[in-house]
Amino acid sequence: MKKHNTAACVLLVLAFLLPCAGCLQGVSLDEYGYVLTIGVDQGEQKEFNISFLLQKEGDSQEAQTGAGAEIITAEGDNLFDAMMVAHAGVPYELNFTRMNFIAFSDQIASSALMDEFLSISFSALKIRQSAKLVIVRGVCRDYLDGFSSMNIPNVAKRQYSYFQMYEREGIIPITNYATYQEAIASGCFDVALPVGRLDRSISAEPDGEKDSGKSGQKQGEAETNDKETTDGVKREGGLRSYIHGSALFNGSRLAGLLDDEDTEMLLLGMGQFENGYLRINDEKGTVVFLLKRNGAPHVRMELGDAPHAAMEFQLHAEIELDTSGNAEKRWEGELKGQLEQYIEQELDRVFALCQMLDSDAMRFGCYARKQFSSADAWRDYAWKEKYRHMTAKFSVTVGLNDRAVSSHLE
């Protein structure tokens, strides 16, 4: 009898707890418009013209990742104003839980408007602090439109490929909102953001709908020039929008741009370099190396009115292309020294570019900050003033990996 009473009590308690279980009410997929990217441009009527790149929902769970995307644009003095206008024309609620990127036009990033826009409450909209920031050359609305393709409908997958570019090729930085806020609040460093660009030479029309006489251009569209290709290089196929190089910041404002090769050196100086390619040409031929980092750089920092930093790098190299046919034999006597000297010279040059733009994108301030015991002492040191007079010496050592091992098929 006692066992029956115990079981009855347990069932009764469970019945009372069910309404308090905190389960969310079931919501149909078509009640939400999932925002993958926000694009922020200068407005005409209001402060901002904001574009929302939305993931289209497929007919089934399996179809979600390949269902394509659509863009909604609205003006407002802030994100919430633009959302209210956007909601007036869509039969669903904008949802930001899947958002990966916030893109700002270079016009917005060069003013105080970027910092003003980012003062929104991320938690109120359920935007992750890890959302990445991108600077777009030109208009963000056009850049987001460049993701539309009948041949490559999966916009979400295309965005994640940026992380592969960062890790495998070392030609773009990856910076999220939390890191941007840390840089502004601490004053220890400046951020570098990836740069989005548009290749206008590539048709915006799906295959089969092109006018063959227009060579990939829409009817009525002005003829493109080399600057509107993929960084000056002609390309066919793929998406019109791409990402290339880095944007350097001085505090909360855009200071200047670096190309992909400069960005490779920037990432090396930042201690965030993973992999990258480097080419050496001489009278004997061309050798392309795949460089890999071998641990974090060793840094010695001397403070004062004119700080000085000494950075030492250890890298691995693998030969990817050798038109001379004897690069391994020439490694110790020629190529090793040439490669190390070239990287050191490039680091010097990119550091000088950063310093000229008043951007501590290589984050030397983070090493300097470690020598202060309090935030007040660090603030009184006025790092950015000292940074303008700073000098740096870079030392690089490169070891050659066994080519036979590195080319072995798994």
C-alpha positions in Angstrom: 0.0 0.0 0.0 2.9 2.3 0.8 4.4 1.7 -2.6 1.2 2.7 -4.4 1.0 5.9 -2.3 4.6 6.9 -3.3 3.9 6.3 -7.0 0.7 8.4 -6.8 2.6 11.3 -5.1 5.3 11.2 -7.8 2.7 11.3 -10.6 0.9 14.2 -8.9 4.2 16.2 -8.5 5.0 15.7 -12.2 1.6 16.8 -13.2 2.1 20.1 -11.3 5.6 20.6 -12.7 4.7 20.2 -16.4 3.3 23.8 -16.8 6.5 25.1 -15.3 8.9 23.1 -17.4 9.9 26.2 -19.5 9.3 24.6 -22.9 8.9 27.1 -25.7 5.7 27.1 -27.6 6.0 25.4 -30.9 6.5 27.8 -33.8 6.3 27.1 -37.5 9.4 27.7 -39.5 7.6 30.2 -41.8 6.8 32.4 -38.9 10.4 33.6 -38.8 12.6 35.3 -41.3 16.1 34.2 -40.3 18.7 37.0 -40.9 22.1 35.8 -41.9 23.8 39.2 -42.5 23.0 42.8 -41.8 24.3 45.4 -44.3 24.6 49.0 -43.1 24.7 51.9 -45.6 24.2 55.7 -45.4 20.5 56.5 -45.5 18.7 59.2 -47.5 15.6 59.8 -45.4 17.0 58.4 -42.1 20.5 57.9 -40.6 20.9 54.4 -41.9 19.8 52.3 -44.9 19.8 48.7 -43.5 19.7 45.5 -45.6 18.7 42.2 -44.2 19.9 39.0 -46.0 17.4 36.4 -45.1 17.7 32.6 -45.5 14.8 31.2 -47.5 13.1 28.2 -45.9 12.7 25.1 -48.0 9.7 22.7 -48.0 11.5 20.2 -45.7 14.2 20.1 -43.1 16.6 18.6 -45.6 16.0 21.5 -47.9 16.8 24.3 -45.5 20.5 24.6 -46.2 20.1 25.0 -49.9 16.9 27.1 -50.2 18.6 30.3 -51.2 18.2 33.8 -49.8 16.3 37.1 -50.2 17.1 40.7 -49.2 14.8 43.3 -47.5 16.0 46.9 -47.1 14.6 49.6 -44.9 15.8 53.0 -43.5 15.9 54.0 -39.9 17.8 56.1 -37.4 18.8 52.8 -35.8 18.3 49.0 -36.3 15.1 48.9 -34.4 13.5 51.6 -36.5 14.5 49.8 -39.7 13.1 46.5 -38.3 9.7 48.2 -37.7 9.6 49.3 -41.4 10.8 46.0 -42.7 8.1 44.1 -40.6 5.4 46.1 -42.3 6.1 44.4 -45.6 6.8 40.8 -44.6 4.5 38.1 -43.1 6.9 36.9 -40.5 9.2 38.2 -37.7 12.9 38.8 -38.3 15.0 36.4 -36.2 18.7 37.1 -35.6 19.8 33.8 -33.9 21.5 32.5 -37.1 23.2 35.8 -38.0 26.9 35.4 -38.8 28.0 38.8 -40.2 27.4 42.6 -39.9 28.7 44.5 -43.0 29.4 48.2 -43.0 30.0 50.3 -46.1 33.4 52.1 -46.1 31.5 55.4 -46.0 29.8 54.3 -42.7 33.0 52.9 -41.3 35.0 56.1 -42.0 32.6 58.1 -39.8 31.2 57.9 -36.2 28.1 56.1 -37.5 29.6 52.6 -37.3 30.2 52.9 -33.5 26.7 54.5 -33.1 25.1 51.6 -34.9 26.9 49.0 -32.7 25.6 50.6 -29.5 22.4 48.5 -30.0 21.6 45.8 -27.4 22.8 42.6 -28.9 21.1 40.6 -26.2 17.7 42.1 -26.9 17.8 40.8 -30.4 19.6 37.6 -29.5 22.5 38.5 -31.7 25.6 36.6 -30.7 28.7 38.5 -29.5 30.7 36.3 -31.9 29.0 37.9 -35.0 31.8 38.9 -37.4 32.3 42.4 -38.8 33.0 43.1 -42.5 33.8 46.4 -44.3 32.4 46.7 -47.8 33.9 48.7 -50.6 30.8 50.6 -52.0 27.2 49.8 -51.1 26.3 46.9 -48.8 23.0 46.4 -50.5 24.8 45.6 -53.8 27.3 43.4 -52.0 24.5 41.3 -50.4 22.8 41.1 -53.7 26.0 39.6 -55.1 25.4 36.5 -53.0 22.3 35.6 -55.1 23.0 32.8 -57.5 21.0 30.0 -59.0 24.1 27.8 -59.2 25.2 28.5 -55.6 22.0 28.8 -53.6 23.5 28.0 -50.2 24.3 31.5 -48.8 25.0 30.2 -45.3 27.6 27.7 -46.5 29.3 30.4 -48.6 29.7 32.6 -45.5 31.3 29.9 -43.5 33.8 29.4 -46.3 35.4 32.7 -45.2 36.7 30.9 -42.2 38.5 28.5 -44.5 40.1 31.4 -46.3 41.4 32.7 -43.0 42.8 29.4 -41.8 44.1 27.9 -45.1 45.2 31.0 -47.1 45.9 33.7 -44.5 44.7 36.5 -46.7 41.9 37.9 -44.6 41.5 38.6 -40.8 38.5 37.4 -38.8 37.2 39.8 -36.2 34.0 39.6 -34.2 31.9 42.2 -32.4 33.3 41.2 -28.9 36.9 41.7 -30.1 36.0 45.1 -31.6 34.4 46.2 -28.3 37.5 45.0 -26.4 39.8 47.1 -28.6 37.7 50.2 -28.1 37.4 49.7 -24.3 40.9 48.7 -23.5 42.9 50.9 -26.0 45.5 48.2 -26.2 45.1 47.6 -30.0 43.2 48.4 -33.1 41.1 45.9 -35.1 41.6 44.7 -38.7 38.4 43.6 -40.5 38.0 41.6 -43.7 36.9 43.6 -46.8 34.0 42.7 -49.0 34.1 43.6 -52.7 31.9 43.2 -55.8 33.0 41.8 -59.1 30.7 43.6 -61.5 32.2 41.8 -64.5 30.3 38.6 -63.5 26.7 38.4 -64.6 24.0 38.7 -62.1 21.7 36.6 -64.3 21.5 32.8 -63.9 23.0 30.6 -66.6 20.7 30.3 -69.5 19.3 33.8 -69.2 22.4 35.7 -70.2 22.5 37.8 -73.3 25.5 36.3 -75.1 26.1 39.6 -76.8 26.6 41.3 -73.5 29.5 39.2 -72.3 28.0 38.5 -68.9 26.6 42.0 -68.3 23.0 42.9 -67.7 21.3 44.8 -70.4 21.8 48.5 -69.9 24.6 48.0 -67.5 27.7 50.1 -68.0 30.8 48.3 -69.3 33.1 47.3 -66.4 36.8 48.1 -66.1 39.6 46.1 -64.5 39.0 47.7 -61.1 35.6 46.1 -61.0 36.9 42.5 -61.5 38.2 40.3 -58.7 40.9 42.6 -57.4 41.9 43.5 -60.9 42.0 39.9 -62.1 39.3 38.6 -64.5 37.2 35.7 -63.3 34.2 33.8 -64.7 31.6 31.9 -62.6 30.9 31.9 -59.0 29.4 34.7 -56.9 29.8 38.4 -57.7 30.5 39.1 -54.1 33.9 38.1 -52.6 36.1 39.0 -49.7 39.7 40.1 -50.1 42.3 41.9 -47.9 41.8 43.8 -44.7 40.6 47.1 -43.4 42.7 48.8 -40.6 41.0 50.8 -37.9 42.2 53.6 -35.7 39.9 53.3 -32.7 36.4 53.1 -34.0 37.1 54.5 -37.5 38.3 53.1 -40.8 41.9 54.2 -41.4 43.0 52.4 -44.5 43.1 49.1 -46.5 45.6 46.4 -47.1 45.7 43.9 -49.9 45.9 40.1 -49.5 49.7 39.9 -49.4 50.0 42.7 -46.8 47.3 41.0 -44.8 49.3 37.8 -44.7 52.1 39.8 -43.0 49.7 41.6 -40.8 48.3 38.3 -39.5 51.9 37.1 -38.9 52.7 40.2 -36.8 49.4 39.8 -34.9 50.4 36.2 -34.0 47.2 34.9 -35.8 48.9 33.5 -38.9 48.0 29.9 -39.7 48.9 29.1 -43.3 49.8 31.1 -46.4 51.5 31.1 -49.7 54.6 33.0 -50.7 56.5 33.1 -54.0 60.2 33.8 -54.8 61.2 34.5 -58.3 64.9 34.6 -59.5 66.9 33.9 -62.6 66.6 30.1 -62.0 62.8 30.0 -61.9 59.8 30.4 -59.5 59.4 28.6 -56.2 56.0 28.8 -54.3 56.1 27.9 -50.6 53.3 27.0 -48.3 54.2 28.6 -45.0 52.9 27.3 -41.6 53.4 28.8 -38.2 55.5 27.0 -35.7 54.2 28.4 -32.4 53.5 31.9 -31.3 56.0 34.7 -31.9 58.5 35.6 -29.2 58.2 39.3 -28.3 60.4 41.5 -26.2 59.0 45.0 -25.5 60.9 48.0 -24.2 58.8 51.0 -23.1 59.6 54.7 -22.8 58.8 57.7 -24.9 59.9 55.7 -28.0 59.0 52.0 -27.4 60.9 49.3 -29.2 59.7 45.7 -29.9 61.8 42.7 -31.0 59.7 39.9 -32.5 61.0 36.5 -33.4 59.1 34.1 -35.7 59.5 30.4 -36.3 57.9 29.1 -39.5 57.7 25.8 -41.5 57.9 25.9 -45.3 56.8 23.3 -47.9 57.6 23.5 -51.6 54.4 23.7 -53.6 55.8 24.7 -57.0 59.4 24.5 -58.3 59.9 25.5 -61.9 63.7 25.3 -61.4 63.6 21.7 -60.4 66.3 22.0 -57.7 64.7 24.2 -54.9 65.5 21.6 -52.3 69.2 21.5 -53.2 69.3 25.3 -53.2 67.5 25.6 -49.9 70.4 26.0 -47.4 72.7 27.9 -49.7 70.2 30.4 -51.3 66.5 30.1 -50.8 66.3 29.9 -47.0 68.1 33.2 -46.6 66.2 34.8 -49.4 62.8 33.7 -47.9 63.7 34.8 -44.4 65.0 38.2 -45.5 62.0 38.8 -47.7 59.5 38.1 -44.9 61.4 40.4 -42.5 61.4 43.2 -45.1 57.7 42.7 -45.7 57.0 42.8 -42.0 58.9 46.1 -41.7 57.0 47.6 -44.6 53.5 46.5 -43.3 54.4 47.8 -39.8 55.3 51.1 -41.3 52.0 51.2 -43.2 50.1 50.5 -39.9 52.0 53.2 -38.1 51.4 55.7 -40.8 47.7 55.1 -40.5 47.9 55.4 -36.7 46.6 51.8 -36.4 48.1 49.4 -33.9 46.6 46.5 -35.9 49.7 44.3 -35.0 48.6 44.7 -31.4 51.9 45.8 -29.9 49.9 47.6 -27.2 48.8 44.2 -25.8 52.5 43.4 -25.0 53.1 46.8 -23.6 50.0 46.6 -21.4 51.4 43.5 -19.6 54.1 45.7 -18.0 51.6 47.9 -16.1 50.1 46.8 -12.8 46.9 48.9 -13.0 44.5 50.2 -15.6 45.2 53.8 -14.4 48.9 53.5 -15.0 48.3 52.1 -18.5 45.9 55.0 -19.2 48.4 57.6 -18.0 51.1 56.1 -20.3 49.0 57.2 -23.3 50.0 54.3 -25.5 48.7 55.6 -28.9 50.9 58.7 -28.5 53.9 56.5 -27.8 53.0 54.2 -30.6 53.7 56.9 -33.2 57.4 56.9 -32.2 57.7 53.2 -31.8 60.4 51.1 -33.6 60.3 47.3 -34.3 62.8 44.6 -35.4 61.5 41.4 -36.9 63.6 38.2 -37.0 62.3 35.2 -39.0 63.6 31.6 -39.1 62.1 29.2 -41.6 62.6 25.5 -41.6 61.9 23.3 -44.7 59.6 20.4 -44.2 60.5 17.1 -45.9 58.8 17.4 -49.3 58.4 13.7 -49.7 56.6 13.5 -46.4 54.4 16.6 -47.0 53.3 15.4 -50.4 52.4 11.9 -49.2 48.9 10.9 -50.2 46.7 9.9 -47.2 
